[in-house]
Amino acid sequence: MLPNKRRIRKTEFSELLSKGAFGASPLFTIRFISSKKDEKSTFAVVVSKKVASSAVARNKIKRNCYHVLRDLSPKVKNSYKIIFFVKKGVEKLSFKDLSSEIHSALARNRLID
């Protein structure tokens, strides 16, 4: 899991949704904004009920995404707030495929060094 210090708080969502840049991939929609502080990037993962109706399935997807983000966080540029909105189809991916999809989504939006 990703430490709580590296997660975006609910109070920061409104700013990110209104002012953040937009990126898309087949399995994720990404919103990100550069923060003015010189600190490590923070992340959030949102899984809607349309993706997985069961709370157990949604939590499993979130845990897997946070696990991948924890491993990728040293490569991600500093001072960014990034939200991943998960689309349908992620629940069928293996962990290895999920990892490569998240990496490619970050690379496509130039968020990885």
Number of C-alpha atoms within 10 A of each C-alpha: 13 18 9 10 11 18 17 18 12 8 8 10 16 10 10 18 14 9 11 18 14 13 15 15 16 12 17 21 16 21 21 21 18 16 14 8 10 10 12 16 23 24 21 22 20 17 20 14 11 11 16 20 11 11 12 10 15 19 14 14 24 19 15 16 23 21 16 20 23 15 12 15 19 13 13 19 16 19 16 20 22 24 24 22 16 25 18 14 12 20 16 10 12 10 16 9 12 19 19 12 18 19 18 14 22 22 13 13 15 11 17 17 10
